[in-house]
Amino acid sequence: MDSSLLPISETLSKIIEEIVLTISAAKDVLVEKHSFTQLTGYLERVVPVLKELARKEVDNSENVRAVVEILDRETKVLKQLVVECGKRNKIYLLVNCRRIVSTMQESTNEFSRALSLIPLASLDLSLTTNEEIKSLYDVMRKAQFRAAVAQEDVLQNIESGIRERSLDRAHANNLLLQIAEAVGVPKDRSAMRKEFEEFKREKEDAQLRKDRAEAIQMEQIIALLSRADIASTPKERQDIYLAKRNSLGSQPFEPLQSFYCPITHEVMVDPVETVSGQTFERNAIEKWLADGNMVCPLTMISLAGGNLRPNVTLRKSIEEWKERNTLITIASIKSKLSSSEEQEVLNTLEQLQCLCTERESYRECVVLENYIPVLVGLMGGNKVLVRKKALDLLCLLAEDREEYK
C-alpha cells in the first residue's frame, strides 16, 4: 500500500522497522566497514526520535508528510544498499566503493533535511527529544563519508593500470593481492580465482541490465586482471595468446606516418602535443626549446610559455602497433633457431633476449610460443656460445615463474 495513504504513526512504525533491519544487516557487510559503522550510529539515534513521533497524535500536515516521505524513501535506499553490499561480489563492491559512500552521504544529508522539517513548535515532544533532533540534524548535516583509504588506493591502482594499458603479469598479480587484502578475501589461489570468476559473472549481469558504461568498465578491469596467474590456467592463457597471434597474420605492420617525430624522423616513444597543435617526441621538442627555438618547427607558431601535453591517444596507438609487431616477430623467428648457421642462431637468441629484457609480457609470449623445449634442445648441442645464450634466455624466462626454475 502507498505509504502516503497510511496514517502517519503507522508509516513511522514501518520506517522504524526497516531502519532496525538495515542496522542489523549492516553489521554483516564486509566492505566500507568504517562508513557503515558511522551510518548505523546515526540511524540508531534516529530510531528513538521516530518512536516518540509515532506515539504522538501527529497531524497529517504538509511539513510532517514531507518528513515522512523523505524518511521512507531514504530508508528504502539504504536498505537496498546494505542488501547489495551483503550479497554482491567483493571485487565488484570495491570497484563501486565511491558510489557506495556517495549513496550513504546523500541519504544522510536527506535524513538531516527531514529532521530540519519536523515542526518542533507544534509537537508536544519531550525536551530531550527536541534537543536530540537538533543535535542529530547538525551532526548528520556535517557528516562526511569517504571510501576507505586502502580501497581508494587499490581503485586508483586499477584505474592507473587501465589508463596505462598495463600488460605486466607481475603488476596484475600484485594488484589482485591488493584487492584480496582490501576486501578480506583469503590470499590463496582458489579463493582469489573464485572471487575473480564471480566478478566476471557480475559483468555478464551488467550486460543483461544493459548498463553499458558499467559493463565496459568491468571489461577493462577483467582485461587488466586476466594477466594474473590465478586468473587463468596455463591452457587458457595459451589459447588466448594463440587466438590473438593468429589474428595478426605473419607480416609486421608498417608504422603510420603520424607515429614519426617530425624532428627525429623516428617512431615516437613519448609523444607530446605543443600549443601549435603539432606532436613531437618529448626529448626532441624539449631539446629544440632548450636550444633557444621558441617557435614550432613545422608551423612557426610561437611556443613561448606553452605546456607540452602528453598525446595519450597516439601513444596508445604506437604501443599497440609495437606490441602487434613484436608478437608477429616472436612467432616468426622461432624457425631460425633450427638453422645450421651458428651466427643466425646467435642473432636470433640475442634478439629474443632483448625483447624479453624489454617487457615482461614479451617473456610471456616467448613461453606461450613454446620456445622452452627448443631452448632446452639447444642446451644439448656442441656449440658453446649457443648453449650459453640459450641458458641465459632460459634463466631470464625463469625469473617470472617458479614452475620454470
C-alpha positions in Angstrom: 0.0 0.0 0.0 1.2 3.5 -0.8 2.7 4.9 2.4 1.2 8.3 1.7 -2.3 6.8 2.2 -1.4 5.3 5.7 -1.8 7.1 9.0 1.5 9.0 9.9 2.0 6.8 13.0 1.7 3.6 11.0 4.1 4.8 8.3 6.6 5.8 11.0 6.3 2.4 12.6 7.1 0.7 9.3 10.1 3.1 8.7 11.4 2.2 12.2 11.1 -1.5 11.5 13.0 -1.0 8.2 15.7 1.0 9.9 16.2 -1.6 12.6 16.5 -4.3 9.9 19.0 -2.2 8.0 21.1 -1.6 11.1 21.2 -5.3 11.8 22.1 -6.3 8.2 24.8 -3.6 8.0 26.8 -5.5 10.7 27.5 -8.3 8.3 28.7 -6.1 5.4 32.5 -6.6 4.8 33.2 -3.5 2.7 33.4 0.1 3.9 33.1 -1.1 7.5 34.0 2.3 8.9 31.4 4.2 6.8 28.7 1.7 7.6 29.5 1.9 11.3 29.2 5.7 11.0 25.9 5.4 9.2 24.3 2.9 11.6 25.4 5.1 14.5 23.2 7.9 13.1 20.4 5.5 12.4 20.4 4.1 15.9 19.9 7.7 17.2 17.1 8.3 14.8 15.0 5.3 15.9 14.1 6.7 19.4 13.1 10.0 17.9 10.8 8.3 15.4 9.3 6.1 18.1 8.3 9.2 20.1 6.9 10.8 17.0 4.9 7.6 16.3 3.4 7.7 19.7 2.1 11.2 19.3 -1.1 12.2 17.5 0.8 13.9 14.7 -1.3 15.9 12.3 -1.0 15.0 8.6 0.3 18.4 7.8 2.3 19.2 4.7 5.6 19.5 6.7 5.0 16.3 8.5 4.1 14.4 5.3 7.3 15.7 3.7 9.3 14.5 6.6 7.8 11.0 6.4 8.2 10.8 2.7 11.9 11.7 2.8 12.5 9.2 5.7 10.6 6.4 3.9 12.4 7.0 0.6 15.9 7.2 2.1 15.3 4.2 4.4 14.5 2.1 1.4 17.6 3.4 -0.4 19.8 2.5 2.5 18.2 -0.9 3.0 18.8 -1.7 -0.7 22.4 -0.6 -0.4 23.0 -2.8 2.6 21.4 -5.8 0.8 23.5 -5.2 -2.3 26.7 -4.9 -0.2 25.9 -8.1 1.6 25.4 -10.3 -1.4 27.4 -8.8 -4.3 30.9 -9.9 -5.3 33.7 -8.3 -3.3 35.7 -7.0 -6.2 32.5 -5.5 -7.7 31.9 -3.7 -4.4 35.5 -2.5 -4.3 35.1 -1.1 -7.8 31.9 0.7 -6.7 33.2 1.9 -3.3 32.9 5.5 -4.3 29.3 5.1 -5.4 28.5 3.2 -2.1 29.8 6.0 0.1 28.2 8.6 -2.1 24.8 6.9 -1.6 25.4 7.0 2.2 26.4 10.7 2.0 23.3 11.6 0.0 20.9 9.7 2.2 22.4 11.1 5.4 22.0 14.6 4.0 18.4 13.8 3.2 17.8 12.4 6.7 19.2 15.7 8.1 16.9 17.7 5.9 13.9 15.6 7.1 14.8 16.3 10.7 15.0 20.1 10.0 11.4 20.0 8.6 9.9 18.5 11.8 7.6 21.2 13.2 9.0 21.1 16.8 7.0 24.1 17.9 3.7 22.4 17.2 4.6 19.0 18.6 4.4 18.1 22.2 7.8 16.3 22.3 10.0 15.9 25.3 12.8 18.4 25.8 15.3 15.5 25.5 13.8 14.5 22.1 13.8 18.1 20.9 17.5 18.5 21.7 18.3 15.2 20.1 16.6 16.2 16.9 18.6 19.4 16.8 21.8 17.6 17.6 21.1 14.8 15.0 20.2 17.4 12.3 23.5 19.2 12.9 25.8 16.1 13.1 24.2 14.4 10.0 24.3 17.7 8.1 28.1 17.9 8.7 28.7 14.2 8.2 31.4 13.3 5.6 31.6 9.8 4.1 34.8 8.8 2.2 35.9 5.5 0.7 38.4 3.6 2.9 42.0 4.6 2.2 43.0 1.1 1.4 40.2 0.6 -1.1 40.7 4.1 -2.6 44.4 3.2 -3.1 43.6 -0.1 -4.9 41.0 1.6 -7.0 43.5 4.2 -8.1 46.0 1.5 -9.0 43.3 -0.3 -11.1 42.5 3.0 -12.9 46.1 3.7 -13.5 46.7 0.2 -14.9 43.7 0.6 -17.3 44.9 4.1 -18.3 48.4 3.0 -19.0 47.3 -0.3 -20.6 49.5 -2.3 -18.3 50.4 -5.7 -19.7 52.6 -6.7 -16.9 51.7 -10.0 -15.3 53.6 -9.2 -12.1 51.6 -6.0 -11.8 48.4 -7.9 -12.2 49.4 -10.5 -9.6 50.3 -7.7 -7.2 47.0 -5.9 -7.9 44.9 -9.0 -7.2 46.7 -9.4 -3.9 46.0 -5.8 -3.0 42.3 -6.3 -3.9 42.2 -9.5 -1.8 43.6 -7.7 1.2 41.4 -4.7 0.8 38.1 -6.7 0.6 39.0 -9.5 3.0 39.5 -12.4 0.6 42.0 -15.1 1.6 45.2 -14.8 -0.4 45.2 -18.4 -1.6 44.9 -19.2 -5.3 41.5 -20.9 -5.2 39.8 -18.2 -3.1 41.1 -15.4 -5.3 40.2 -17.2 -8.5 36.7 -17.9 -7.2 36.2 -14.2 -6.5 37.6 -13.2 -9.9 35.2 -15.7 -11.7 32.3 -14.2 -9.7 33.3 -10.7 -10.8 33.2 -11.8 -14.4 29.7 -13.0 -13.9 28.8 -9.6 -12.5 29.9 -8.2 -15.8 27.5 -10.5 -17.6 24.7 -9.3 -15.3 25.6 -5.7 -16.2 25.3 -6.6 -19.9 21.9 -8.2 -19.3 20.8 -5.0 -17.4 22.0 -3.1 -20.5 24.2 -1.0 -18.2 26.8 -0.3 -21.0 29.0 2.1 -19.0 29.4 -0.4 -16.1 29.9 -3.3 -18.4 32.7 -1.5 -20.3 34.4 -0.5 -17.0 34.2 -4.1 -15.8 35.5 -5.4 -19.1 38.6 -3.2 -18.8 39.2 -4.4 -15.2 38.8 -8.0 -16.2 41.3 -7.5 -19.1 43.8 -6.0 -16.7 43.5 -8.7 -14.0 43.4 -11.5 -16.5 47.2 -11.1 -16.8 47.5 -12.5 -13.3 48.5 -16.2 -12.8 45.4 -17.1 -10.7 43.0 -15.5 -13.3 43.5 -18.3 -15.8 45.1 -21.7 -16.3 48.2 -22.2 -18.5 45.9 -23.8 -21.1 43.6 -20.8 -21.1 46.5 -18.4 -21.4 47.9 -20.4 -24.3 44.5 -20.4 -26.1 44.1 -16.7 -25.7 47.6 -16.0 -26.9 47.3 -18.2 -30.0 43.9 -16.7 -30.9 45.4 -13.2 -30.7 48.6 -14.2 -32.5 46.8 -16.0 -35.3 44.6 -13.0 -35.9 47.6 -10.8 -36.7 48.9 -12.6 -39.8 52.6 -13.2 -40.4 53.9 -9.9 -41.7 54.8 -6.9 -39.5 52.7 -3.8 -40.0 54.4 -0.6 -41.3 54.2 2.4 -38.8 51.7 5.1 -39.7 53.2 8.4 -40.8 51.7 10.0 -37.6 53.9 7.7 -35.5 57.1 9.5 -36.7 58.5 12.6 -34.9 58.9 15.5 -37.4 62.2 16.3 -35.8 63.9 12.9 -35.4 62.0 11.1 -38.2 61.9 8.1 -35.8 58.8 6.4 -34.3 57.9 8.2 -31.1 58.0 6.7 -27.6 56.7 9.6 -25.6 54.7 11.9 -28.0 53.7 15.3 -26.7 51.5 17.9 -28.2 52.5 21.6 -28.3 50.3 24.7 -28.2 50.7 24.8 -32.0 48.7 21.5 -32.2 51.7 19.6 -33.5 53.1 16.4 -31.9 56.7 15.6 -31.3 58.9 13.2 -29.3 59.2 14.8 -25.9 63.0 14.7 -25.7 63.3 16.1 -29.3 61.0 19.1 -28.7 62.4 19.8 -25.3 65.9 20.0 -26.8 64.6 22.2 -29.6 63.2 24.6 -27.0 66.3 24.4 -24.8 68.4 25.4 -27.8 66.5 28.7 -27.9 64.0 27.9 -30.6 60.7 29.4 -29.4 58.6 28.6 -32.5 57.1 25.4 -33.7 59.5 23.8 -36.2 56.5 23.0 -38.5 54.1 25.9 -38.3 56.4 28.6 -36.9 53.7 29.4 -34.3 55.2 30.8 -31.0 55.7 28.1 -28.3 56.7 30.6 -25.6 55.2 29.7 -22.3 53.2 26.8 -23.8 53.0 23.5 -22.0 53.7 20.1 -23.5 50.7 17.8 -23.2 51.1 14.0 -23.4 49.4 12.7 -26.5 47.9 9.7 -24.8 45.8 8.5 -27.7 48.7 8.5 -30.1 51.0 6.8 -27.5 48.5 4.0 -27.1 48.3 3.5 -30.8 52.0 3.3 -31.1 52.2 0.9 -28.2 49.5 -1.3 -29.8 51.4 -1.3 -33.1 54.6 -2.2 -31.5 53.0 -5.0 -29.5 51.4 -6.5 -32.6 54.6 -6.4 -34.5 56.5 -7.9 -31.6 54.1 -10.8 -31.3 54.5 -11.4 -35.1 58.3 -11.3 -34.7 58.4 -13.7 -31.8 56.3 -16.2 -33.7 58.2 -15.8 -37.0 61.8 -16.1 -35.8 61.3 -19.4 -33.9 62.3 -21.4 -37.0 65.6 -19.6 -37.2 66.8 -21.5 -34.1 66.8 -24.6 -36.2 69.3 -23.1 -38.7 72.6 -24.8 -39.4 74.2 -21.4 -39.4 75.5 -20.7 -35.9 75.6 -16.9 -36.3 71.9 -16.9 -37.3 71.0 -18.9 -34.2 73.1 -16.5 -32.1 71.5 -13.4 -33.6 68.0 -14.9 -33.0 68.8 -15.7 -29.4 70.2 -12.1 -28.9 67.0 -10.7 -30.5 64.8 -12.8 -28.2 66.9 -11.8 -25.1 66.5 -8.1 -26.0 62.7 -8.5 -26.3 62.5 -10.5 -23.0 64.5 -7.9 -21.2 62.3 -5.0 -22.5 59.0 -6.2 -21.2 57.6 -9.0 -19.0 54.7 -9.5 -21.4 57.1 -10.4 -24.2 58.7 -13.0 -21.9 55.2 -14.4 -21.5 54.8 -14.5 -25.3 58.0 -16.4 -25.7 56.9 -19.0 -23.2 53.4 -19.3 -24.8 55.0 -19.7 -28.2 56.6 -22.9 -26.8 60.2 -21.7 -27.0 61.3 -23.5 -23.9 61.6 -27.0 -25.4 63.6 -25.5 -28.3 65.9 -23.7 -25.9 66.4 -26.8 -23.8 67.2 -28.7 -27.1 69.9 -26.1 -27.9 71.5 -26.8 -24.5 72.3 -30.3 -25.7 74.3 -29.1 -28.7 78.0 -28.8 -29.0 78.2 -25.0 -29.8 79.4 -23.3 -26.7 78.2 -19.8 -27.5 74.7 -21.1 -28.5 74.5 -23.1 -25.3 75.5 -20.1 -23.2 72.9 -17.8 -24.9 70.2 -20.4 -24.6 70.9 -20.8 -20.9 70.9 -17.0 -20.4 67.5 -16.8 -22.0 66.1 -19.7 -20.0 67.3 -18.1 -16.8 65.6 -14.8 -17.9 62.3 -16.7 -18.5 62.6 -18.4 -15.2 62.7 -15.1 -13.3 58.9 -14.7 -13.5 57.6 -18.2 -12.7 58.6 -20.8 -10.1 57.4 -23.6 -12.4 60.2 -22.8 -14.9 63.0 -22.9 -12.4 
